[in-house]
């Protein structure tokens, strides 16, 4: 089973929660169009795969806490639950939304257009979670994520990740 991930920008957590309350299918789906400006990035989870991209851009070693996301939804853990979760428990079934740290947004926003190929190839080499990916194939995704981060920074917004199984 794959993980669906969408990256999007929003003013704050309250705006995300209000918009996603009624939006089935995620932040990039809506009756008249996308709920938020964002990028579909199937399989690019924030902690591992996006973290590997951030490590390549910063020229540092990857670490599980490199992205530093903050959970936005579900908002509170279930109170003292014992045994397996029921099928309607969002903590077990998702979707989940996390706000990414501003340093991640700024790292992606500062990526120069001319440097996309230099980043995409080593990212493909480290991203075992994206089988068959190569630098040329990942270059458009790097470009989209960088553009999204630039728009978020220009608007004073944060980047968010929506995940669903």
N, C-alpha and C positions, 0 to 999 in steps of 0.2 A: 504494500500500500504506500503510495506517495504522499508527500506533504504539499499541500497547496499553500503558497505564500504570495501575498500582495504587499508591496511597500507603497505607502502613500504619505501625503503631508496633510497636516491639520493644525489649526490654531492652538488647540489644547485638548486635554483628556475629555473635558465635558462635551466638546463639539463631537468628538469621536463617539462617545457613548450615546449621545442624542441621535446622531445620524445612523449608527449601526443598530440601534434598538429595533428599527422597523425594516432594515435592509437585509433581506435574505440573500445569501450568496457572497457576501463580503463587501468591502469598501469600494470596489470598482464596478459594481453591478447596481443598476437602478432602473426604474421604469422609463425615465427619459434620458438615461445615460449614467455615467459614473457618478457615484456619490462624492468621491474625492479624486483629486489629481494623483495618479499613481502608476505603478509598474507591476505587471504580472511577472512573477519570478518563481515558477514552480520548482520546488526542491531546494531553493536557496534559503535555508533556515538562518535566522539571525546569528545565533551563537557560533555555529560551526562554519557554514559555507560563506555567509557574508563576512564573518570574522576572518576567514582566510583571505578574502579580498582586501579587507582593511589592513591586515598584516602585510600583504604584498605592497600596497600603496605606501604604507608607513615605513616599509623595509625593517620590520621587526618580526620576531617569532610569534606565531599564533598562540593564543592562550584562550581558554574557554570564557574568560571574563572580559575579553577585549572590546566587545560591543557594549556591554553594560546596559541591557534593556531593563525597563521597569514595567511590570504587568499593569495593564489597564482594564482588561476584561478576561476572565471574571474578576470582579472587584474585591471580593473577600473570600477567604477559604471556607469550605463547609465546616460548620461547628461540630466538633467531636464525633465525626462519622466513624463507625466501626464496620469492618467488612468491606466487600466490594462496592464500588459506586453504582448507583442505579443508572439506567440508560439515559436519563434526562439530566444528569449532573454535568454542567458545563466544565467543571474542573477535570473531568475524565474524558469528555467527548469533544470539547471545543465548541466553537472556534475560540481562539485565544488572540488577544491583541496586546502588543507591547510597544511602549514608546522607546525609541532608540536614544542613546546619549547624544548630546549636541556635538561632542568631538567626532562621532561617526558621521553625522550630517556634514560637518565642516571638512572632514577628510575627503569625503566624496565630492563635495562642492568645489574643492580646490584642485581637483584632478584636471590637468590641462587636456584639451581635446587632442593635442599632439601626442600625449602620453598614454592614450587608451590601449594601443596595441602592446606597449611595453608592460602594461598591467594585466591585460587579458590572458596572454600566453602563460605567464607564471601562475596565475590564478587557476587556469585550467589544469596545470600540472599538479597543483596541490589539492584540488577539489575532487577527491575520490567519490564523493556523493553525487557528482554529475558525470556519470559514466559516458564516455565517448565525446565529451566536450573538448573543444580545442580553442585556442586563442582567437581565431577568426570567428568562430561561432559564438563566443562569449562577448566579443567586442561590442555588439549592439546593446547587450544587457548592461555592460559597464557604462556605456554612453547614456542609456536611459536612466540608470540609477544616479549617475553624476548630474544629469540635467535636472532630475527631480530634487536632488539635494540643493542644487543652486537656486531653484525656484523656492524651495522651503526657506532657505537662509534669507533670500531677498525679501520674503514676506514675513520674516520673523517667526516662522512656524517650525514645528518639530517633525521628524520622520517617525512613522509608525510601521509596524509589521503586523499583518493579520495572518494567522496560521489556521489551517483546517486539515484534518485527516481525510 
